[in-house]
Amino acid sequence: MYSTQFCPYCVAARRLFDHYKLDYDDVAVDAQPDLRQQMMQESGRNTVPQIWIGDTHIGGCDELYSLHDNGKLDNFLYPST
């Protein structure tokens, strides 16, 4: 996940990941124009957070919570083998 420290959407995404007790990479783009540029190239978006689960770009916090609210987040977190 690309994020900034105080963005309320980033905080909410972290809170949901913590609720699931997930380990996740949190790449801070605060004052890091090179990392923000990398995020924009990879996601095609300029807002934070930008979230990937595995190789799948989920999008931002709204998309993450939409998956959670619709019961579909578990499919990304725990894919069947």
PyMOL Python script that loads the backbone (N, CA, C, O; Angstrom):
from pymol import cmd

cmd.read_pdbstr("""\
ATOM      1  N   MET A   1       0.848  -1.163   0.000  1.00  0.00           N
ATOM      2  CA  MET A   1       0.000   0.000   0.000  1.00  0.00           C
ATOM      3  C   MET A   1       0.895   1.227   0.000  1.00  0.00           C
ATOM      4  O   MET A   1       1.827   1.337   0.796  1.00  0.00           O
ATOM      5  N   TYR A   2       0.595   2.142  -0.903  1.00  0.00           N
ATOM      6  CA  TYR A   2       1.209   3.459  -0.870  1.00  0.00           C
ATOM      7  C   TYR A   2       0.299   4.354  -0.039  1.00  0.00           C
ATOM      8  O   TYR A   2      -0.921   4.330  -0.197  1.00  0.00           O
ATOM      9  N   SER A   3       0.899   5.141   0.843  1.00  0.00           N
ATOM     10  CA  SER A   3       0.083   5.961   1.727  1.00  0.00           C
ATOM     11  C   SER A   3       0.858   7.184   2.192  1.00  0.00           C
ATOM     12  O   SER A   3       2.039   7.358   1.893  1.00  0.00           O
ATOM     13  N   THR A   4       0.147   8.023   2.935  1.00  0.00           N
ATOM     14  CA  THR A   4       0.781   9.097   3.688  1.00  0.00           C
ATOM     15  C   THR A   4       0.404   8.903   5.150  1.00  0.00           C
ATOM     16  O   THR A   4      -0.555   8.202   5.473  1.00  0.00           O
ATOM     17  N   GLN A   5       1.164   9.527   6.012  1.00  0.00           N
ATOM     18  CA  GLN A   5       1.003   9.267   7.440  1.00  0.00           C
ATOM     19  C   GLN A   5      -0.346   9.713   7.991  1.00  0.00           C
ATOM     20  O   GLN A   5      -0.971   8.981   8.759  1.00  0.00           O
ATOM     21  N   PHE A   6      -0.801  10.901   7.612  1.00  0.00           N
ATOM     22  CA  PHE A   6      -1.978  11.462   8.277  1.00  0.00           C
ATOM     23  C   PHE A   6      -3.250  11.452   7.430  1.00  0.00           C
ATOM     24  O   PHE A   6      -4.289  11.931   7.885  1.00  0.00           O
ATOM     25  N   CYS A   7      -3.192  10.932   6.240  1.00  0.00           N
ATOM     26  CA  CYS A   7      -4.381  10.846   5.391  1.00  0.00           C
ATOM     27  C   CYS A   7      -5.431   9.980   6.099  1.00  0.00           C
ATOM     28  O   CYS A   7      -5.135   8.845   6.474  1.00  0.00           O
ATOM     29  N   PRO A   8      -6.660  10.501   6.288  1.00  0.00           N
ATOM     30  CA  PRO A   8      -7.671   9.709   6.998  1.00  0.00           C
ATOM     31  C   PRO A   8      -8.049   8.424   6.268  1.00  0.00           C
ATOM     32  O   PRO A   8      -8.413   7.437   6.906  1.00  0.00           O
ATOM     33  N   TYR A   9      -7.967   8.426   4.950  1.00  0.00           N
ATOM     34  CA  TYR A   9      -8.272   7.207   4.194  1.00  0.00           C
ATOM     35  C   TYR A   9      -7.166   6.170   4.375  1.00  0.00           C
ATOM     36  O   TYR A   9      -7.437   4.970   4.431  1.00  0.00           O
ATOM     37  N   CYS A  10      -5.930   6.634   4.467  1.00  0.00           N
ATOM     38  CA  CYS A  10      -4.814   5.722   4.719  1.00  0.00           C
ATOM     39  C   CYS A  10      -4.936   5.117   6.116  1.00  0.00           C
ATOM     40  O   CYS A  10      -4.709   3.922   6.307  1.00  0.00           O
ATOM     41  N   VAL A  11      -5.293   5.944   7.077  1.00  0.00           N
ATOM     42  CA  VAL A  11      -5.486   5.468   8.452  1.00  0.00           C
ATOM     43  C   VAL A  11      -6.599   4.419   8.487  1.00  0.00           C
ATOM     44  O   VAL A  11      -6.466   3.396   9.159  1.00  0.00           O
ATOM     45  N   ALA A  12      -7.686   4.666   7.773  1.00  0.00           N
ATOM     46  CA  ALA A  12      -8.805   3.713   7.743  1.00  0.00           C
ATOM     47  C   ALA A  12      -8.390   2.397   7.085  1.00  0.00           C
ATOM     48  O   ALA A  12      -8.785   1.326   7.547  1.00  0.00           O
ATOM     49  N   ALA A  13      -7.606   2.462   6.024  1.00  0.00           N
ATOM     50  CA  ALA A  13      -7.136   1.238   5.369  1.00  0.00           C
ATOM     51  C   ALA A  13      -6.239   0.449   6.311  1.00  0.00           C
ATOM     52  O   ALA A  13      -6.370  -0.770   6.425  1.00  0.00           O
ATOM     53  N   ARG A  14      -5.327   1.144   6.987  1.00  0.00           N
ATOM     54  CA  ARG A  14      -4.466   0.465   7.962  1.00  0.00           C
ATOM     55  C   ARG A  14      -5.300  -0.191   9.058  1.00  0.00           C
ATOM     56  O   ARG A  14      -5.015  -1.311   9.481  1.00  0.00           O
ATOM     57  N   ARG A  15      -6.332   0.515   9.512  1.00  0.00           N
ATOM     58  CA  ARG A  15      -7.193  -0.011  10.564  1.00  0.00           C
ATOM     59  C   ARG A  15      -7.857  -1.325  10.110  1.00  0.00           C
ATOM     60  O   ARG A  15      -7.946  -2.276  10.886  1.00  0.00           O
ATOM     61  N   LEU A  16      -8.315  -1.369   8.875  1.00  0.00           N
ATOM     62  CA  LEU A  16      -8.950  -2.598   8.385  1.00  0.00           C
ATOM     63  C   LEU A  16      -7.924  -3.722   8.273  1.00  0.00           C
ATOM     64  O   LEU A  16      -8.213  -4.855   8.656  1.00  0.00           O
ATOM     65  N   PHE A  17      -6.731  -3.428   7.756  1.00  0.00           N
ATOM     66  CA  PHE A  17      -5.689  -4.457   7.685  1.00  0.00           C
ATOM     67  C   PHE A  17      -5.312  -4.941   9.082  1.00  0.00           C
ATOM     68  O   PHE A  17      -5.101  -6.135   9.293  1.00  0.00           O
ATOM     69  N   ASP A  18      -5.229  -4.017  10.032  1.00  0.00           N
ATOM     70  CA  ASP A  18      -4.916  -4.411  11.410  1.00  0.00           C
ATOM     71  C   ASP A  18      -6.037  -5.264  12.004  1.00  0.00           C
ATOM     72  O   ASP A  18      -5.769  -6.201  12.756  1.00  0.00           O
ATOM     73  N   HIS A  19      -7.290  -4.945  11.670  1.00  0.00           N
ATOM     74  CA  HIS A  19      -8.429  -5.749  12.124  1.00  0.00           C
ATOM     75  C   HIS A  19      -8.282  -7.197  11.658  1.00  0.00           C
ATOM     76  O   HIS A  19      -8.587  -8.132  12.398  1.00  0.00           O
ATOM     77  N   TYR A  20      -7.812  -7.368  10.426  1.00  0.00           N
ATOM     78  CA  TYR A  20      -7.589  -8.702   9.874  1.00  0.00           C
ATOM     79  C   TYR A  20      -6.282  -9.312  10.365  1.00  0.00           C
ATOM     80  O   TYR A  20      -5.976 -10.464  10.057  1.00  0.00           O
ATOM     81  N   LYS A  21      -5.501  -8.530  11.139  1.00  0.00           N
ATOM     82  CA  LYS A  21      -4.197  -8.978  11.642  1.00  0.00           C
ATOM     83  C   LYS A  21      -3.264  -9.371  10.497  1.00  0.00           C
ATOM     84  O   LYS A  21      -2.582 -10.394  10.551  1.00  0.00           O
ATOM     85  N   LEU A  22      -3.253  -8.535   9.465  1.00  0.00           N
ATOM     86  CA  LEU A  22      -2.431  -8.793   8.294  1.00  0.00           C
ATOM     87  C   LEU A  22      -1.088  -8.089   8.396  1.00  0.00           C
ATOM     88  O   LEU A  22      -0.989  -6.983   8.928  1.00  0.00           O
ATOM     89  N   ASP A  23      -0.074  -8.732   7.888  1.00  0.00           N
ATOM     90  CA  ASP A  23       1.190  -8.059   7.655  1.00  0.00           C
ATOM     91  C   ASP A  23       1.072  -7.394   6.295  1.00  0.00           C
ATOM     92  O   ASP A  23       0.587  -8.008   5.344  1.00  0.00           O
ATOM     93  N   TYR A  24       1.506  -6.155   6.194  1.00  0.00           N
ATOM     94  CA  TYR A  24       1.409  -5.452   4.919  1.00  0.00           C
ATOM     95  C   TYR A  24       2.541  -4.459   4.804  1.00  0.00           C
ATOM     96  O   TYR A  24       3.052  -3.951   5.803  1.00  0.00           O
ATOM     97  N   ASP A  25       2.921  -4.193   3.584  1.00  0.00           N
ATOM     98  CA  ASP A  25       3.930  -3.182   3.304  1.00  0.00           C
ATOM     99  C   ASP A  25       3.221  -1.851   3.166  1.00  0.00           C
ATOM    100  O   ASP A  25       2.250  -1.725   2.420  1.00  0.00           O
ATOM    101  N   ASP A  26       3.707  -0.871   3.883  1.00  0.00           N
ATOM    102  CA  ASP A  26       3.139   0.472   3.855  1.00  0.00           C
ATOM    103  C   ASP A  26       4.234   1.417   3.375  1.00  0.00           C
ATOM    104  O   ASP A  26       5.134   1.778   4.134  1.00  0.00           O
ATOM    105  N   VAL A  27       4.150   1.810   2.124  1.00  0.00           N
ATOM    106  CA  VAL A  27       5.163   2.660   1.511  1.00  0.00           C
ATOM    107  C   VAL A  27       4.714   4.110   1.629  1.00  0.00           C
ATOM    108  O   VAL A  27       3.774   4.543   0.962  1.00  0.00           O
ATOM    109  N   ALA A  28       5.400   4.846   2.484  1.00  0.00           N
ATOM    110  CA  ALA A  28       5.042   6.239   2.731  1.00  0.00           C
ATOM    111  C   ALA A  28       5.555   7.120   1.599  1.00  0.00           C
ATOM    112  O   ALA A  28       6.743   7.109   1.276  1.00  0.00           O
ATOM    113  N   VAL A  29       4.655   7.875   1.007  1.00  0.00           N
ATOM    114  CA  VAL A  29       5.040   8.784  -0.076  1.00  0.00           C
ATOM    115  C   VAL A  29       5.099  10.234   0.396  1.00  0.00           C
ATOM    116  O   VAL A  29       5.276  11.143  -0.414  1.00  0.00           O
ATOM    117  N   ASP A  30       4.950  10.456   1.713  1.00  0.00           N
ATOM    118  CA  ASP A  30       5.081  11.800   2.276  1.00  0.00           C
ATOM    119  C   ASP A  30       6.449  12.362   1.883  1.00  0.00           C
ATOM    120  O   ASP A  30       7.479  11.741   2.148  1.00  0.00           O
ATOM    121  N   ALA A  31       6.455  13.522   1.260  1.00  0.00           N
ATOM    122  CA  ALA A  31       7.708  14.201   0.915  1.00  0.00           C
ATOM    123  C   ALA A  31       8.663  13.298   0.138  1.00  0.00           C
ATOM    124  O   ALA A  31       9.880  13.466   0.217  1.00  0.00           O
ATOM    125  N   GLN A  32       8.122  12.353  -0.602  1.00  0.00           N
ATOM    126  CA  GLN A  32       8.919  11.431  -1.411  1.00  0.00           C
ATOM    127  C   GLN A  32       8.411  11.472  -2.850  1.00  0.00           C
ATOM    128  O   GLN A  32       7.713  10.555  -3.283  1.00  0.00           O
ATOM    129  N   PRO A  33       8.752  12.527  -3.600  1.00  0.00           N
ATOM    130  CA  PRO A  33       8.196  12.659  -4.950  1.00  0.00           C
ATOM    131  C   PRO A  33       8.527  11.485  -5.865  1.00  0.00           C
ATOM    132  O   PRO A  33       7.738  11.152  -6.750  1.00  0.00           O
ATOM    133  N   ASP A  34       9.676  10.858  -5.665  1.00  0.00           N
ATOM    134  CA  ASP A  34      10.020   9.707  -6.501  1.00  0.00           C
ATOM    135  C   ASP A  34       9.102   8.526  -6.225  1.00  0.00           C
ATOM    136  O   ASP A  34       8.687   7.829  -7.150  1.00  0.00           O
ATOM    137  N   LEU A  35       8.781   8.296  -4.940  1.00  0.00           N
ATOM    138  CA  LEU A  35       7.866   7.201  -4.607  1.00  0.00           C
ATOM    139  C   LEU A  35       6.439   7.515  -5.042  1.00  0.00           C
ATOM    140  O   LEU A  35       5.715   6.626  -5.492  1.00  0.00           O
ATOM    141  N   ARG A  36       6.033   8.773  -4.911  1.00  0.00           N
ATOM    142  CA  ARG A  36       4.698   9.156  -5.376  1.00  0.00           C
ATOM    143  C   ARG A  36       4.595   8.962  -6.887  1.00  0.00           C
ATOM    144  O   ARG A  36       3.571   8.494  -7.384  1.00  0.00           O
ATOM    145  N   GLN A  37       5.642   9.316  -7.611  1.00  0.00           N
ATOM    146  CA  GLN A  37       5.660   9.123  -9.065  1.00  0.00           C
ATOM    147  C   GLN A  37       5.565   7.640  -9.402  1.00  0.00           C
ATOM    148  O   GLN A  37       4.837   7.253 -10.316  1.00  0.00           O
ATOM    149  N   GLN A  38       6.298   6.812  -8.667  1.00  0.00           N
ATOM    150  CA  GLN A  38       6.230   5.360  -8.865  1.00  0.00           C
ATOM    151  C   GLN A  38       4.811   4.855  -8.629  1.00  0.00           C
ATOM    152  O   GLN A  38       4.298   4.045  -9.401  1.00  0.00           O
ATOM    153  N   MET A  39       4.176   5.338  -7.554  1.00  0.00           N
ATOM    154  CA  MET A  39       2.805   4.953  -7.244  1.00  0.00           C
ATOM    155  C   MET A  39       1.874   5.320  -8.394  1.00  0.00           C
ATOM    156  O   MET A  39       1.031   4.520  -8.799  1.00  0.00           O
ATOM    157  N   MET A  40       2.030   6.528  -8.915  1.00  0.00           N
ATOM    158  CA  MET A  40       1.154   6.986  -9.995  1.00  0.00           C
ATOM    159  C   MET A  40       1.377   6.169 -11.263  1.00  0.00           C
ATOM    160  O   MET A  40       0.422   5.873 -11.983  1.00  0.00           O
ATOM    161  N   GLN A  41       2.614   5.805 -11.542  1.00  0.00           N
ATOM    162  CA  GLN A  41       2.881   4.980 -12.726  1.00  0.00           C
ATOM    163  C   GLN A  41       2.278   3.596 -12.569  1.00  0.00           C
ATOM    164  O   GLN A  41       1.716   3.053 -13.520  1.00  0.00           O
ATOM    165  N   GLU A  42       2.387   3.022 -11.387  1.00  0.00           N
ATOM    166  CA  GLU A  42       1.884   1.669 -11.168  1.00  0.00           C
ATOM    167  C   GLU A  42       0.361   1.614 -11.090  1.00  0.00           C
ATOM    168  O   GLU A  42      -0.248   0.640 -11.532  1.00  0.00           O
ATOM    169  N   SER A  43      -0.253   2.650 -10.530  1.00  0.00           N
ATOM    170  CA  SER A  43      -1.697   2.605 -10.297  1.00  0.00           C
ATOM    171  C   SER A  43      -2.510   3.397 -11.314  1.00  0.00           C
ATOM    172  O   SER A  43      -3.693   3.127 -11.516  1.00  0.00           O
ATOM    173  N   GLY A  44      -1.870   4.377 -11.956  1.00  0.00           N
ATOM    174  CA  GLY A  44      -2.608   5.265 -12.843  1.00  0.00           C
ATOM    175  C   GLY A  44      -3.424   6.290 -12.070  1.00  0.00           C
ATOM    176  O   GLY A  44      -4.280   6.960 -12.648  1.00  0.00           O
ATOM    177  N   ARG A  45      -3.175   6.420 -10.791  1.00  0.00           N
ATOM    178  CA  ARG A  45      -3.909   7.345  -9.928  1.00  0.00           C
ATOM    179  C   ARG A  45      -2.915   8.195  -9.138  1.00  0.00           C
ATOM    180  O   ARG A  45      -1.755   7.822  -8.964  1.00  0.00           O
ATOM    181  N   ASN A  46      -3.398   9.353  -8.661  1.00  0.00           N
ATOM    182  CA  ASN A  46      -2.503  10.227  -7.906  1.00  0.00           C
ATOM    183  C   ASN A  46      -2.943  10.426  -6.460  1.00  0.00           C
ATOM    184  O   ASN A  46      -2.397  11.279  -5.760  1.00  0.00           O
ATOM    185  N   THR A  47      -3.913   9.658  -6.012  1.00  0.00           N
ATOM    186  CA  THR A  47      -4.402   9.781  -4.636  1.00  0.00           C
ATOM    187  C   THR A  47      -3.912   8.616  -3.792  1.00  0.00           C
ATOM    188  O   THR A  47      -3.586   7.545  -4.304  1.00  0.00           O
ATOM    189  N   VAL A  48      -3.869   8.851  -2.496  1.00  0.00           N
ATOM    190  CA  VAL A  48      -3.507   7.791  -1.554  1.00  0.00           C
ATOM    191  C   VAL A  48      -4.716   7.454  -0.699  1.00  0.00           C
ATOM    192  O   VAL A  48      -5.575   8.307  -0.479  1.00  0.00           O
ATOM    193  N   PRO A  49      -4.790   6.242  -0.224  1.00  0.00           N
ATOM    194  CA  PRO A  49      -3.860   5.148  -0.453  1.00  0.00           C
ATOM    195  C   PRO A  49      -4.105   4.483  -1.808  1.00  0.00           C
ATOM    196  O   PRO A  49      -5.188   4.593  -2.383  1.00  0.00           O
ATOM    197  N   GLN A  50      -3.106   3.810  -2.291  1.00  0.00           N
ATOM    198  CA  GLN A  50      -3.242   2.902  -3.419  1.00  0.00           C
ATOM    199  C   GLN A  50      -2.840   1.539  -2.899  1.00  0.00           C
ATOM    200  O   GLN A  50      -1.749   1.363  -2.358  1.00  0.00           O
ATOM    201  N   ILE A  51      -3.733   0.577  -3.068  1.00  0.00           N
ATOM    202  CA  ILE A  51      -3.618  -0.700  -2.381  1.00  0.00           C
ATOM    203  C   ILE A  51      -3.560  -1.848  -3.384  1.00  0.00           C
ATOM    204  O   ILE A  51      -4.339  -1.914  -4.335  1.00  0.00           O
ATOM    205  N   TRP A  52      -2.622  -2.737  -3.142  1.00  0.00           N
ATOM    206  CA  TRP A  52      -2.526  -3.986  -3.880  1.00  0.00           C
ATOM    207  C   TRP A  52      -2.647  -5.124  -2.888  1.00  0.00           C
ATOM    208  O   TRP A  52      -2.130  -5.055  -1.773  1.00  0.00           O
ATOM    209  N   ILE A  53      -3.328  -6.158  -3.303  1.00  0.00           N
ATOM    210  CA  ILE A  53      -3.304  -7.417  -2.556  1.00  0.00           C
ATOM    211  C   ILE A  53      -2.713  -8.436  -3.511  1.00  0.00           C
ATOM    212  O   ILE A  53      -3.312  -8.796  -4.525  1.00  0.00           O
ATOM    213  N   GLY A  54      -1.526  -8.887  -3.160  1.00  0.00           N
ATOM    214  CA  GLY A  54      -0.765  -9.687  -4.105  1.00  0.00           C
ATOM    215  C   GLY A  54      -0.438  -8.823  -5.310  1.00  0.00           C
ATOM    216  O   GLY A  54       0.069  -7.711  -5.167  1.00  0.00           O
ATOM    217  N   ASP A  55      -0.725  -9.334  -6.489  1.00  0.00           N
ATOM    218  CA  ASP A  55      -0.477  -8.585  -7.720  1.00  0.00           C
ATOM    219  C   ASP A  55      -1.693  -7.803  -8.186  1.00  0.00           C
ATOM    220  O   ASP A  55      -1.638  -7.144  -9.224  1.00  0.00           O
ATOM    221  N   THR A  56      -2.786  -7.860  -7.443  1.00  0.00           N
ATOM    222  CA  THR A  56      -4.032  -7.225  -7.858  1.00  0.00           C
ATOM    223  C   THR A  56      -4.162  -5.836  -7.250  1.00  0.00           C
ATOM    224  O   THR A  56      -4.132  -5.676  -6.030  1.00  0.00           O
ATOM    225  N   HIS A  57      -4.306  -4.842  -8.106  1.00  0.00           N
ATOM    226  CA  HIS A  57      -4.521  -3.474  -7.640  1.00  0.00           C
ATOM    227  C   HIS A  57      -5.979  -3.352  -7.230  1.00  0.00           C
ATOM    228  O   HIS A  57      -6.884  -3.492  -8.053  1.00  0.00           O
ATOM    229  N   ILE A  58      -6.195  -3.090  -5.950  1.00  0.00           N
ATOM    230  CA  ILE A  58      -7.539  -2.962  -5.400  1.00  0.00           C
ATOM    231  C   ILE A  58      -8.085  -1.567  -5.663  1.00  0.00           C
ATOM    232  O   ILE A  58      -9.272  -1.398  -5.940  1.00  0.00           O
ATOM    233  N   GLY A  59      -7.217  -0.577  -5.576  1.00  0.00           N
ATOM    234  CA  GLY A  59      -7.620   0.815  -5.707  1.00  0.00           C
ATOM    235  C   GLY A  59      -7.354   1.526  -4.394  1.00  0.00           C
ATOM    236  O   GLY A  59      -6.318   1.313  -3.764  1.00  0.00           O
ATOM    237  N   GLY A  60      -8.280   2.360  -3.985  1.00  0.00           N
ATOM    238  CA  GLY A  60      -8.116   3.134  -2.757  1.00  0.00           C
ATOM    239  C   GLY A  60      -8.912   2.567  -1.603  1.00  0.00           C
ATOM    240  O   GLY A  60      -9.380   1.430  -1.639  1.00  0.00           O
ATOM    241  N   CYS A  61      -9.050   3.382  -0.589  1.00  0.00           N
ATOM    242  CA  CYS A  61      -9.746   2.972   0.633  1.00  0.00           C
ATOM    243  C   CYS A  61     -11.208   2.638   0.368  1.00  0.00           C
ATOM    244  O   CYS A  61     -11.732   1.666   0.912  1.00  0.00           O
ATOM    245  N   ASP A  62     -11.869   3.442  -0.468  1.00  0.00           N
ATOM    246  CA  ASP A  62     -13.286   3.169  -0.757  1.00  0.00           C
ATOM    247  C   ASP A  62     -13.465   1.805  -1.391  1.00  0.00           C
ATOM    248  O   ASP A  62     -14.392   1.075  -1.040  1.00  0.00           O
ATOM    249  N   GLU A  63     -12.592   1.451  -2.316  1.00  0.00           N
ATOM    250  CA  GLU A  63     -12.693   0.144  -2.969  1.00  0.00           C
ATOM    251  C   GLU A  63     -12.392  -0.977  -1.981  1.00  0.00           C
ATOM    252  O   GLU A  63     -13.033  -2.027  -2.011  1.00  0.00           O
ATOM    253  N   LEU A  64     -11.412  -0.751  -1.104  1.00  0.00           N
ATOM    254  CA  LEU A  64     -11.076  -1.750  -0.086  1.00  0.00           C
ATOM    255  C   LEU A  64     -12.269  -2.015   0.824  1.00  0.00           C
ATOM    256  O   LEU A  64     -12.621  -3.166   1.079  1.00  0.00           O
ATOM    257  N   TYR A  65     -12.882  -0.951   1.309  1.00  0.00           N
ATOM    258  CA  TYR A  65     -14.028  -1.128   2.207  1.00  0.00           C
ATOM    259  C   TYR A  65     -15.245  -1.669   1.474  1.00  0.00           C
ATOM    260  O   TYR A  65     -16.052  -2.381   2.072  1.00  0.00           O
ATOM    261  N   SER A  66     -15.395  -1.351   0.209  1.00  0.00           N
ATOM    262  CA  SER A  66     -16.492  -1.916  -0.575  1.00  0.00           C
ATOM    263  C   SER A  66     -16.340  -3.438  -0.673  1.00  0.00           C
ATOM    264  O   SER A  66     -17.312  -4.176  -0.516  1.00  0.00           O
ATOM    265  N   LEU A  67     -15.114  -3.898  -0.934  1.00  0.00           N
ATOM    266  CA  LEU A  67     -14.876  -5.344  -0.960  1.00  0.00           C
ATOM    267  C   LEU A  67     -15.204  -5.959   0.396  1.00  0.00           C
ATOM    268  O   LEU A  67     -15.830  -7.016   0.475  1.00  0.00           O
ATOM    269  N   HIS A  68     -14.780  -5.295   1.448  1.00  0.00           N
ATOM    270  CA  HIS A  68     -15.053  -5.790   2.803  1.00  0.00           C
ATOM    271  C   HIS A  68     -16.560  -5.834   3.070  1.00  0.00           C
ATOM    272  O   HIS A  68     -17.082  -6.846   3.536  1.00  0.00           O
ATOM    273  N   ASP A  69     -17.248  -4.739   2.775  1.00  0.00           N
ATOM    274  CA  ASP A  69     -18.688  -4.651   3.055  1.00  0.00           C
ATOM    275  C   ASP A  69     -19.500  -5.652   2.251  1.00  0.00           C
ATOM    276  O   ASP A  69     -20.553  -6.107   2.698  1.00  0.00           O
ATOM    277  N   ASN A  70     -19.009  -5.998   1.058  1.00  0.00           N
ATOM    278  CA  ASN A  70     -19.722  -6.942   0.199  1.00  0.00           C
ATOM    279  C   ASN A  70     -19.278  -8.386   0.404  1.00  0.00           C
ATOM    280  O   ASN A  70     -19.704  -9.281  -0.326  1.00  0.00           O
ATOM    281  N   GLY A  71     -18.419  -8.612   1.402  1.00  0.00           N
ATOM    282  CA  GLY A  71     -17.977  -9.971   1.699  1.00  0.00           C
ATOM    283  C   GLY A  71     -17.008 -10.540   0.693  1.00  0.00           C
ATOM    284  O   GLY A  71     -16.817 -11.755   0.645  1.00  0.00           O
ATOM    285  N   LYS A  72     -16.390  -9.697  -0.114  1.00  0.00           N
ATOM    286  CA  LYS A  72     -15.489 -10.184  -1.160  1.00  0.00           C
ATOM    287  C   LYS A  72     -14.013 -10.024  -0.814  1.00  0.00           C
ATOM    288  O   LYS A  72     -13.155 -10.544  -1.528  1.00  0.00           O
ATOM    289  N   LEU A  73     -13.706  -9.322   0.258  1.00  0.00           N
ATOM    290  CA  LEU A  73     -12.309  -9.103   0.597  1.00  0.00           C
ATOM    291  C   LEU A  73     -11.603 -10.401   0.943  1.00  0.00           C
ATOM    292  O   LEU A  73     -10.436 -10.587   0.596  1.00  0.00           O
ATOM    293  N   ASP A  74     -12.299 -11.294   1.622  1.00  0.00           N
ATOM    294  CA  ASP A  74     -11.699 -12.584   1.976  1.00  0.00           C
ATOM    295  C   ASP A  74     -11.229 -13.347   0.744  1.00  0.00           C
ATOM    296  O   ASP A  74     -10.244 -14.082   0.818  1.00  0.00           O
ATOM    297  N   ASN A  75     -11.919 -13.187  -0.394  1.00  0.00           N
ATOM    298  CA  ASN A  75     -11.502 -13.861  -1.624  1.00  0.00           C
ATOM    299  C   ASN A  75     -10.114 -13.412  -2.058  1.00  0.00           C
ATOM    300  O   ASN A  75      -9.353 -14.201  -2.618  1.00  0.00           O
ATOM    301  N   PHE A  76      -9.779 -12.151  -1.802  1.00  0.00           N
ATOM    302  CA  PHE A  76      -8.459 -11.635  -2.147  1.00  0.00           C
ATOM    303  C   PHE A  76      -7.427 -12.020  -1.096  1.00  0.00           C
ATOM    304  O   PHE A  76      -6.283 -12.337  -1.421  1.00  0.00           O
ATOM    305  N   LEU A  77      -7.842 -11.989   0.165  1.00  0.00           N
ATOM    306  CA  LEU A  77      -6.903 -12.256   1.250  1.00  0.00           C
ATOM    307  C   LEU A  77      -6.593 -13.743   1.399  1.00  0.00           C
ATOM    308  O   LEU A  77      -5.470 -14.121   1.733  1.00  0.00           O
ATOM    309  N   TYR A  78      -7.588 -14.575   1.150  1.00  0.00           N
ATOM    310  CA  TYR A  78      -7.424 -16.013   1.347  1.00  0.00           C
ATOM    311  C   TYR A  78      -7.909 -16.757   0.105  1.00  0.00           C
ATOM    312  O   TYR A  78      -8.928 -17.447   0.149  1.00  0.00           O
ATOM    313  N   PRO A  79      -7.176 -16.615  -1.007  1.00  0.00           N
ATOM    314  CA  PRO A  79      -7.628 -17.286  -2.237  1.00  0.00           C
ATOM    315  C   PRO A  79      -7.610 -18.805  -2.071  1.00  0.00           C
ATOM    316  O   PRO A  79      -6.743 -19.365  -1.400  1.00  0.00           O
ATOM    317  N   SER A  80      -8.571 -19.443  -2.686  1.00  0.00           N
ATOM    318  CA  SER A  80      -8.629 -20.904  -2.613  1.00  0.00           C
ATOM    319  C   SER A  80      -7.468 -21.473  -3.427  1.00  0.00           C
ATOM    320  O   SER A  80      -7.054 -20.899  -4.434  1.00  0.00           O
ATOM    321  N   THR A  81      -6.975 -22.571  -2.985  1.00  0.00           N
ATOM    322  CA  THR A  81      -5.839 -23.185  -3.664  1.00  0.00           C
ATOM    323  C   THR A  81      -6.261 -24.401  -4.417  1.00  0.00           C
ATOM    324  O   THR A  81      -5.433 -25.052  -5.053  1.00  0.00           O
TER     325      THR A  81
END
""", "prot")
cmd.dss("prot")
cmd.show_as("cartoon", "prot")
cmd.util.cbc("prot")
cmd.orient("prot")
